[in-house]
Amino acid sequence: MTTPAHTPQRGAISALIAAFLGWMFDGFEMGLFPLIGRPALQDLLPDATDAARGQWFTIIIAVFLVGAATGGVLFGWLGDKLGRVKAMTLAILTFALFTGLCGFVTEAWHFAALRFVASLGMGGEWALGVALVNEIWGSKNRAWVAGMIGAAANVGFLLTGLLSLYLNASLDTVAGWMQSLGVSEGASEYLLHNRGWRFLAISGAFPAAIIFFIRLFVPESHKWEEEKRSGATSHWATKDLLGVLAAALAALGVIALWSPTVFAKVGNAVAIPATVLGLAIVLWGYLLPVRRYLGRSFASGQVDSQARSMVMRNLLVGAGLAAVALMGTWGSVQQAAKWASFLSPEGAQSNVIEYVVIFTALGAILIALLTPLVADLLGRRVTYVLLCLFALGSALLFFKTNGSYTGGGIPHSLLLTAFLLGGLTASFYGFFPLYFPELFPTSVRATGQGFCFNFGRIIAAIGSLQLANLMRHFGSDKIEALEGEARRLSQLQVEANAFSVLSCIYLVGILVIWFAPETKGHTLK
């Protein structure tokens, strides 16, 4: 492996390690809620029905996605204005501390609020790390680096499953360790109650420790420093962030409209046009900093009209590509472990969630590493088409071929299809770190990537909230009248149908990619 001559090898390796750890803990944080969401909501909403808890589960995911989208633009702006390293430090600190605070919540809305703030940092860290590592490592190693980026988050996702699996198998041992360290019996019971969800949430604060490593050993991007010396970074203005704030508020308003309680009052007649208006505001607000930056750069003569138009076009196309992948992930794949937990009767197999998380993560690590190499071989467009086809096939295979079982061990077919589901749907997250940096010049790379990858989260959030409508279409309103085994089996079928339909979003990606430029063999600008 080689790095540009002006970046010492040690500094380049430090940047890759720091970014890898940041992405890994991003994945750890994202993987936490599918594991702890159900037991957490059981404690926070003890008198609620399963349906009400399920609605809160979806709402918290949607709020998290809005926060990540906002953070991608906000911290991307900071990265282009102040530098990649400073902004990455702030992003990691944000998602680490506020994830840890989730372990002390007492209300469901507290959980949603803290997840929103934590996701600001998580959304920003992805764009910043991708920009920093691509700029430091140069062109020759970009496919390998992109694979590392895609794999890193899934290593974190794997860690959540392993930690939860160990914790639930050793709760008494962990309680003993805590008490030997001076933690009272009441405090250890509080932290480890109901599958230790509070302890797992608090463990999400650990990534804050890598900030010291970043500040001591990670060099700033030489490309960004050249932009700063040229005066290009001065065209970013703080007042433009008001657009980002307006976009975040509009996105949260749309999420609120589609929440079951509000939607029951307003219906499609209000929700659909309000969503179109809200998305227009979101698009305007998130794009405002880049549009204003390009306008100032054009006025100063640093950017010509052709480059300005190209950046705006790539922002929209990139957002569409990310939206397809993210809706597929958050609308169905993130629900896979929770859905699988209902495949067996209550208590027949208590660790199925952890095993599904582990096998989806293992598949994601392997295939995310390989995807950029395939994209370098076949080209960006053809590769994206293949990713969409395989991702759709894996989702249908998982949700439509796995049926109820009575315990006595988790079926091998469930674990195999979970491996394929995780790997083939996560392949996009090895593809985007290779492709998105090629769409933008250094001056707007962090903000551009942050917008593309994270605007897709808004679409994914709205899409995931359609699950309630889809499940009603498939008969969820009739489930409440059923009891016992009949109710469980009906719930499984209804959810499997809804997740399968939502996974068809990958077909849209097959069309969108042909509006995107083919950048195979291009160098970073």
C-alpha positions as CSV (number, residue, x, y, z in Angstrom):
1,M,0.0,0.0,0.0
2,T,1.2,3.5,-0.7
3,T,0.2,6.9,0.4
4,P,0.7,10.4,-1.1
5,A,4.3,11.6,-0.7
6,H,3.2,14.6,1.4
7,T,1.5,12.4,4.0
8,P,3.9,10.4,6.2
9,Q,3.0,6.6,6.3
10,R,2.6,6.7,10.1
11,G,0.1,9.6,9.9
12,A,-1.9,7.9,7.1
13,I,-2.1,4.7,9.1
14,S,-3.2,6.6,12.2
15,A,-5.9,8.3,10.2
16,L,-7.2,5.0,8.9
17,I,-7.1,3.4,12.4
18,A,-9.0,6.4,13.9
19,A,-11.6,6.5,11.2
20,F,-12.0,2.7,11.4
21,L,-12.6,2.9,15.1
22,G,-15.1,5.7,14.6
23,W,-17.0,3.8,12.0
24,M,-16.9,0.7,14.1
25,F,-18.4,2.5,17.1
26,D,-21.0,4.0,14.7
27,G,-22.0,0.4,13.9
28,F,-22.0,-0.5,17.6
29,E,-24.3,2.4,18.3
30,M,-26.6,1.6,15.4
31,G,-26.7,-2.1,16.4
32,L,-27.7,-1.3,20.0
33,F,-31.3,-0.3,19.5
34,P,-32.4,-3.4,17.6
35,L,-31.0,-5.4,20.6
36,I,-32.2,-3.2,23.5
37,G,-35.2,-1.5,22.0
38,R,-37.7,-4.2,22.9
39,P,-36.7,-4.8,26.6
40,A,-36.2,-1.0,27.0
41,L,-39.7,-0.2,25.9
42,Q,-41.1,-3.0,28.1
43,D,-39.6,-1.2,31.1
44,L,-40.4,2.3,29.9
45,L,-44.0,1.5,28.8
46,P,-45.0,-1.3,31.3
47,D,-48.7,-0.7,30.8
48,A,-48.6,-0.4,26.9
49,T,-49.7,-3.0,24.4
50,D,-47.2,-4.8,22.2
51,A,-48.6,-2.8,19.3
52,A,-48.0,0.5,21.1
53,R,-44.5,-0.5,21.9
54,G,-43.9,-1.5,18.3
55,Q,-45.1,2.0,17.2
56,W,-42.6,3.6,19.6
57,F,-39.9,1.3,18.3
58,T,-40.5,2.5,14.7
59,I,-40.8,6.2,15.9
60,I,-37.4,6.1,17.7
61,I,-35.8,4.6,14.6
62,A,-37.3,7.4,12.5
63,V,-36.2,10.1,14.8
64,F,-32.7,8.6,14.8
65,L,-32.6,8.7,11.0
66,V,-33.6,12.4,11.0
67,G,-30.9,13.2,13.5
68,A,-28.3,11.3,11.4
69,A,-29.4,13.2,8.3
70,T,-29.1,16.5,10.0
71,G,-25.7,15.6,11.5
72,G,-24.4,14.5,8.2
73,V,-24.9,18.0,6.8
74,L,-24.0,19.9,10.0
75,F,-20.8,18.1,10.7
76,G,-20.0,17.9,7.0
77,W,-20.2,21.7,7.0
78,L,-17.9,21.8,10.0
79,G,-15.5,19.5,8.3
80,D,-15.3,21.7,5.2
81,K,-15.1,24.9,7.2
82,L,-12.9,23.9,10.2
83,G,-11.1,20.8,9.0
84,R,-11.8,17.0,9.0
85,V,-10.0,16.1,12.2
86,K,-11.6,18.8,14.5
87,A,-15.1,18.1,13.2
88,M,-14.6,14.3,13.5
89,T,-13.6,14.7,17.1
90,L,-16.8,16.7,17.9
91,A,-18.9,14.1,16.0
92,I,-17.5,11.1,18.0
93,L,-17.9,13.0,21.3
94,T,-21.5,13.7,20.5
95,F,-22.6,10.2,19.5
96,A,-20.7,8.6,22.4
97,L,-21.9,10.7,25.3
98,F,-25.5,10.9,24.3
99,T,-25.7,7.2,23.5
100,G,-24.3,6.5,27.0
101,L,-27.0,8.7,28.5
102,C,-29.7,6.5,27.0
103,G,-28.9,4.1,29.8
104,F,-30.5,6.4,32.4
105,V,-33.8,7.3,30.6
106,T,-37.1,6.9,32.4
107,E,-39.5,7.7,29.6
108,A,-39.8,6.5,26.0
109,W,-39.6,10.1,24.7
110,H,-36.4,10.6,26.6
111,F,-34.9,7.7,24.6
112,A,-36.1,9.2,21.3
113,A,-34.6,12.7,22.2
114,L,-31.2,11.3,23.3
115,R,-31.0,9.0,20.2
116,F,-31.7,12.1,18.1
117,V,-28.8,14.0,19.5
118,A,-26.5,11.0,19.4
119,S,-27.3,10.4,15.8
120,L,-26.2,13.9,14.9
121,G,-22.7,12.9,15.6
122,M,-23.0,9.4,14.0
123,G,-24.3,10.9,10.7
124,G,-21.5,13.4,10.7
125,E,-18.7,11.0,11.5
126,W,-19.3,8.8,8.5
127,A,-18.9,11.7,6.0
128,L,-15.9,13.1,7.8
129,G,-14.0,9.8,8.1
130,V,-14.7,9.0,4.4
131,A,-13.4,12.4,3.3
132,L,-10.3,12.3,5.5
133,V,-9.1,8.8,4.7
134,N,-9.8,9.1,0.9
135,E,-7.9,12.4,0.8
136,I,-4.9,11.1,2.8
137,W,-4.6,7.7,1.2
138,G,-4.9,8.9,-2.4
139,S,-6.2,7.0,-5.5
140,K,-4.2,3.7,-5.5
141,N,-5.7,2.2,-2.4
142,R,-9.2,3.6,-2.6
143,A,-11.0,0.3,-3.2
144,W,-9.3,-1.3,-0.3
145,V,-10.0,1.7,2.0
146,A,-13.6,1.8,0.9
147,G,-13.9,-1.9,1.8
148,M,-12.5,-1.2,5.3
149,I,-15.0,1.6,5.7
150,G,-17.9,-0.6,4.8
151,A,-16.6,-3.4,7.0
152,A,-15.8,-1.3,10.1
153,A,-19.4,-0.3,11.0
154,N,-20.4,-4.0,10.7
155,V,-17.6,-5.0,13.0
156,G,-19.3,-2.7,15.6
157,F,-22.7,-4.2,14.8
158,L,-21.1,-7.7,15.4
159,L,-19.7,-6.5,18.8
160,T,-23.2,-5.5,20.0
161,G,-24.4,-9.0,19.3
162,L,-21.5,-10.7,21.0
163,L,-21.6,-8.4,24.0
164,S,-25.3,-8.9,24.4
165,L,-25.0,-12.7,24.0
166,Y,-22.2,-12.9,26.6
167,L,-24.0,-10.5,29.0
168,N,-27.2,-12.5,29.0
169,A,-25.4,-15.7,29.5
170,S,-23.4,-14.3,32.4
171,L,-25.6,-11.8,34.2
172,D,-24.8,-13.2,37.6
173,T,-21.1,-13.1,36.9
174,V,-21.2,-9.5,35.6
175,A,-23.3,-8.5,38.7
176,G,-20.6,-10.0,40.9
177,W,-17.9,-8.1,39.1
178,M,-19.8,-4.8,39.5
179,Q,-20.4,-5.3,43.2
180,S,-16.7,-6.2,43.7
181,L,-15.9,-2.8,42.2
182,G,-18.1,-1.1,44.7
183,V,-21.4,-0.9,42.8
184,S,-24.3,-1.5,45.1
185,E,-26.6,-4.5,44.6
186,G,-29.5,-2.2,43.8
187,A,-27.5,-0.3,41.2
188,S,-26.3,-3.5,39.5
189,E,-29.8,-4.8,39.4
190,Y,-30.9,-1.5,37.9
191,L,-28.3,-1.7,35.2
192,L,-28.6,-5.4,34.4
193,H,-32.4,-5.8,34.6
194,N,-34.3,-7.1,31.6
195,R,-31.4,-8.4,29.5
196,G,-29.0,-5.6,30.7
197,W,-30.3,-3.0,28.2
198,R,-29.2,-0.1,30.4
199,F,-25.7,-1.5,30.8
200,L,-25.5,-2.0,27.0
201,A,-26.6,1.6,26.4
202,I,-24.1,3.0,28.8
203,S,-21.3,1.0,27.0
204,G,-22.0,3.1,24.0
205,A,-20.1,6.0,25.7
206,F,-16.8,4.1,25.4
207,P,-15.9,5.5,21.9
208,A,-15.2,8.9,23.5
209,A,-11.9,7.4,24.5
210,I,-10.6,7.4,20.9
211,I,-10.8,11.2,20.8
212,F,-7.4,11.4,22.6
213,F,-5.8,9.2,20.0
214,I,-7.3,11.3,17.2
215,R,-6.0,14.6,18.6
216,L,-2.5,13.2,19.3
217,F,-1.8,11.2,16.2
218,V,-4.1,11.9,13.3
219,P,-3.0,14.5,10.7
220,E,-5.3,16.9,8.9
221,S,-6.1,16.2,5.2
222,H,-3.5,17.9,3.0
223,K,-6.1,18.5,0.4
224,W,-8.3,20.4,2.9
225,E,-5.3,22.4,4.0
226,E,-4.6,23.5,0.4
227,E,-8.2,24.6,0.2
228,K,-7.8,26.6,3.4
229,R,-4.6,28.3,2.1
230,S,-6.4,29.2,-1.2
231,G,-9.2,31.0,0.8
232,A,-11.9,28.6,-0.4
233,T,-13.0,27.6,3.2
234,S,-13.9,31.3,3.9
235,H,-17.0,31.0,1.6
236,W,-18.8,28.8,4.2
237,A,-21.1,31.0,6.4
238,T,-22.6,30.1,9.7
239,K,-25.9,31.8,8.9
240,D,-26.5,29.2,6.2
241,L,-27.0,26.6,8.9
242,L,-30.4,28.1,9.6
243,G,-31.5,26.2,6.6
244,V,-30.3,22.9,8.2
245,L,-32.3,23.8,11.3
246,A,-35.4,24.4,9.3
247,A,-34.9,21.2,7.4
248,A,-34.5,19.2,10.6
249,L,-37.7,20.7,12.1
250,A,-39.6,20.0,8.8
251,A,-38.4,16.4,8.8
252,L,-39.5,15.9,12.4
253,G,-42.8,17.3,11.5
254,V,-43.2,14.8,8.7
255,I,-42.3,12.0,11.1
256,A,-44.9,13.2,13.6
257,L,-47.5,13.2,10.9
258,W,-46.9,9.6,10.1
259,S,-46.8,8.4,13.7
260,P,-49.9,6.2,14.3
261,T,-51.6,8.6,16.8
262,V,-51.4,11.7,14.6
263,F,-52.1,9.8,11.3
264,A,-55.3,8.3,12.8
265,K,-56.6,11.9,13.2
266,V,-55.4,13.5,9.9
267,G,-55.4,10.6,7.4
268,N,-53.8,10.5,3.9
269,A,-55.6,13.6,2.8
270,V,-53.4,15.7,5.1
271,A,-50.3,13.5,5.5
272,I,-49.4,13.1,1.9
273,P,-49.5,16.7,0.7
274,A,-47.8,17.8,4.0
275,T,-45.1,15.2,3.4
276,V,-44.4,16.5,-0.1
277,L,-44.2,20.1,1.3
278,G,-42.0,18.9,4.2
279,L,-39.6,17.1,1.9
280,A,-39.3,20.2,-0.3
281,I,-38.3,22.2,2.8
282,V,-35.9,19.5,3.9
283,L,-34.3,19.4,0.5
284,W,-34.0,23.2,0.4
285,G,-32.7,23.5,3.9
286,Y,-30.0,20.7,3.7
287,L,-28.8,22.1,0.3
288,L,-28.7,25.7,1.4
289,P,-25.1,25.7,2.8
290,V,-23.8,24.1,-0.4
291,R,-25.7,26.4,-2.7
292,R,-24.7,29.5,-0.9
293,Y,-21.1,28.3,-0.8
294,L,-21.0,27.6,-4.5
295,G,-22.6,31.0,-5.1
296,R,-19.9,32.8,-3.2
297,S,-17.2,30.7,-4.9
298,F,-18.6,31.5,-8.3
299,A,-18.7,35.2,-7.5
300,S,-15.1,35.1,-6.5
301,G,-14.1,33.2,-9.7
302,Q,-12.9,30.0,-7.9
303,V,-15.7,27.9,-9.3
304,D,-17.1,28.0,-12.9
305,S,-20.8,27.5,-13.8
306,Q,-20.2,24.0,-15.2
307,A,-18.6,22.7,-11.9
308,R,-21.4,24.4,-9.9
309,S,-24.1,22.6,-12.0
310,M,-22.2,19.3,-11.7
311,V,-22.0,19.5,-7.9
312,M,-25.8,20.2,-7.6
313,R,-26.7,17.4,-10.0
314,N,-24.5,14.9,-8.2
315,L,-26.0,15.9,-4.8
316,L,-29.5,15.0,-6.0
317,V,-28.5,11.7,-7.7
318,G,-26.3,10.6,-4.9
319,A,-29.1,11.2,-2.4
320,G,-31.4,9.1,-4.5
321,L,-28.9,6.2,-4.6
322,A,-28.4,6.4,-0.8
323,A,-32.1,6.6,-0.1
324,V,-32.7,3.3,-1.9
325,A,-30.1,1.5,0.2
326,L,-31.0,3.1,3.5
327,M,-34.7,2.5,3.1
328,G,-34.0,-1.1,2.4
329,T,-31.8,-1.4,5.4
330,W,-33.9,0.5,8.0
331,G,-37.3,-0.5,6.6
332,S,-36.6,-4.2,6.7
333,V,-33.1,-5.4,7.6
334,Q,-33.0,-3.5,10.9
335,Q,-36.2,-5.2,11.8
336,A,-34.9,-8.7,11.0
337,A,-33.7,-9.6,14.5
338,K,-36.8,-8.3,16.2
339,W,-39.0,-10.2,13.7
340,A,-36.9,-13.4,14.1
341,S,-37.5,-13.3,17.9
342,F,-41.1,-14.2,17.3
343,L,-40.3,-17.3,15.1
344,S,-40.4,-19.5,18.1
345,P,-42.9,-19.6,21.1
346,E,-42.1,-17.3,24.0
347,G,-39.1,-18.6,25.9
348,A,-38.2,-21.4,23.5
349,Q,-35.1,-19.6,22.3
350,S,-34.1,-16.4,24.1
351,N,-30.9,-15.7,22.2
352,V,-32.3,-15.7,18.6
353,I,-32.0,-11.9,18.4
354,E,-28.3,-12.0,19.2
355,Y,-27.6,-14.8,16.7
356,V,-29.4,-13.1,13.9
357,V,-27.4,-9.9,14.6
358,I,-24.2,-11.8,14.7
359,F,-24.8,-13.6,11.4
360,T,-26.0,-10.5,9.6
361,A,-22.9,-8.6,10.8
362,L,-20.6,-11.4,9.7
363,G,-22.1,-11.4,6.2
364,A,-21.9,-7.6,6.1
365,I,-18.2,-7.5,7.0
366,L,-17.2,-10.0,4.3
367,I,-19.3,-8.6,1.4
368,A,-18.6,-4.9,2.2
369,L,-14.9,-5.7,2.0
370,L,-15.3,-7.2,-1.5
371,T,-17.8,-4.8,-3.0
372,P,-15.4,-2.0,-3.9
373,L,-13.1,-4.4,-5.6
374,V,-16.0,-5.6,-7.8
375,A,-16.9,-1.9,-8.5
376,D,-13.4,-1.3,-9.7
377,L,-13.6,-4.3,-11.9
378,L,-17.1,-3.9,-13.4
379,G,-17.7,-0.1,-13.0
380,R,-19.9,1.8,-10.7
381,R,-23.2,1.6,-12.5
382,V,-23.2,-2.1,-13.3
383,T,-22.1,-2.9,-9.7
384,Y,-24.9,-0.9,-8.2
385,V,-27.5,-2.6,-10.3
386,L,-26.2,-6.0,-9.2
387,L,-26.2,-4.9,-5.6
388,C,-29.9,-3.9,-5.8
389,L,-30.9,-7.2,-7.4
390,F,-29.0,-9.3,-4.8
391,A,-30.2,-7.2,-1.9
392,L,-33.8,-7.6,-2.9
393,G,-33.3,-11.4,-3.4
394,S,-31.8,-11.8,0.1
395,A,-34.6,-9.8,1.8
396,L,-37.3,-11.9,0.1
397,L,-35.3,-15.1,0.9
398,F,-35.1,-14.2,4.6
399,F,-38.6,-13.0,5.3
400,K,-40.5,-15.5,3.0
401,T,-38.7,-18.7,3.6
402,N,-38.1,-18.7,7.4
403,G,-41.1,-20.1,9.3
404,S,-42.1,-20.8,12.9
405,Y,-40.1,-23.4,14.8
406,T,-40.6,-24.9,18.2
407,G,-37.2,-24.5,19.7
408,G,-34.4,-27.1,20.3
409,G,-31.8,-24.9,18.6
410,I,-32.0,-22.2,16.0
411,P,-32.5,-23.5,12.4
412,H,-29.4,-23.4,10.3
413,S,-31.5,-22.0,7.4
414,L,-32.3,-18.9,9.5
415,L,-28.7,-18.2,10.2
416,L,-27.6,-18.8,6.6
417,T,-30.3,-16.5,5.2
418,A,-29.4,-13.9,7.9
419,F,-25.8,-14.1,6.7
420,L,-26.9,-13.4,3.1
421,L,-29.3,-10.7,4.2
422,G,-26.7,-8.8,6.2
423,G,-24.0,-9.2,3.6
424,L,-26.0,-8.4,0.4
425,T,-27.9,-5.4,1.9
426,A,-24.8,-4.0,3.5
427,S,-22.8,-4.2,0.3
428,F,-23.9,-0.6,-0.5
429,Y,-21.9,0.6,2.5
430,G,-18.7,-0.6,0.9
431,F,-19.8,0.9,-2.4
432,F,-20.7,4.4,-1.2
433,P,-17.3,5.2,0.4
434,L,-15.7,4.5,-3.0
435,Y,-18.2,6.3,-5.2
436,F,-19.4,9.3,-3.3
437,P,-15.9,10.9,-2.9
438,E,-15.6,10.8,-6.7
439,L,-18.7,12.9,-7.1
440,F,-17.4,16.0,-5.4
441,P,-14.3,18.3,-5.3
442,T,-12.3,18.6,-2.1
443,S,-13.9,22.0,-1.2
444,V,-17.4,20.5,-0.7
445,R,-16.6,16.8,-0.3
446,A,-17.5,16.3,3.4
447,T,-20.7,18.4,3.0
448,G,-21.6,16.7,-0.3
449,Q,-21.1,13.2,1.0
450,G,-22.9,14.1,4.3
451,F,-25.9,15.3,2.3
452,C,-26.1,12.4,-0.1
453,F,-25.7,9.6,2.4
454,N,-27.9,11.2,5.1
455,F,-30.7,12.8,3.1
456,G,-31.4,9.2,2.2
457,R,-32.1,8.6,5.9
458,I,-35.0,11.1,5.8
459,I,-36.6,9.0,2.9
460,A,-35.8,5.9,4.9
461,A,-37.5,7.3,8.0
462,I,-40.7,8.1,6.2
463,G,-40.6,4.8,4.4
464,S,-40.1,2.9,7.7
465,L,-43.2,4.6,9.1
466,Q,-45.2,3.2,6.2
467,L,-44.8,-0.2,7.8
468,A,-47.8,0.5,10.0
469,N,-49.9,1.2,6.8
470,L,-48.5,-1.9,5.1
471,M,-49.2,-4.1,8.0
472,R,-52.8,-2.8,8.2
473,H,-53.1,-3.6,4.5
474,F,-52.0,-7.2,5.3
475,G,-54.4,-7.5,8.2
476,S,-52.7,-6.3,11.3
477,D,-55.9,-4.8,12.7
478,K,-57.3,-8.3,12.9
479,I,-54.4,-9.7,15.0
480,E,-55.6,-8.0,18.2
481,A,-58.6,-10.3,18.3
482,L,-56.4,-13.4,18.3
483,E,-54.6,-15.0,21.2
484,G,-51.6,-17.2,21.9
485,E,-50.1,-19.2,19.1
486,A,-52.6,-18.0,16.5
487,R,-51.7,-14.4,17.2
488,R,-47.9,-15.0,17.0
489,L,-48.2,-16.8,13.7
490,S,-50.4,-14.1,12.2
491,Q,-48.1,-11.4,13.4
492,L,-45.1,-13.1,11.7
493,Q,-46.9,-13.4,8.4
494,V,-48.2,-9.8,8.4
495,E,-44.8,-8.4,9.2
496,A,-43.0,-10.7,6.7
497,N,-45.3,-9.4,3.9
498,A,-44.8,-5.8,4.9
499,F,-41.0,-6.1,5.1
500,S,-40.9,-7.9,1.7
501,V,-42.9,-5.2,0.0
502,L,-40.8,-2.4,1.4
503,S,-37.7,-4.2,0.2
504,C,-38.9,-3.7,-3.4
505,I,-37.4,-0.2,-3.1
506,Y,-34.2,-1.7,-4.5
507,L,-36.0,-1.9,-7.9
508,V,-36.0,1.9,-7.9
509,G,-32.2,2.0,-7.5
510,I,-31.8,0.0,-10.7
511,L,-33.3,3.0,-12.6
512,V,-31.7,5.9,-10.6
513,I,-28.1,4.7,-11.1
514,W,-28.3,5.4,-14.9
515,F,-28.7,9.1,-14.1
516,A,-25.4,9.0,-12.1
517,P,-22.0,9.5,-13.7
518,E,-19.6,6.5,-14.3
519,T,-16.4,7.4,-12.5
520,K,-14.4,4.2,-12.8
521,G,-10.7,5.2,-13.1
522,H,-11.2,8.8,-12.1
523,T,-8.9,10.5,-9.6
524,L,-10.1,12.7,-6.7
525,K,-10.3,16.4,-7.6
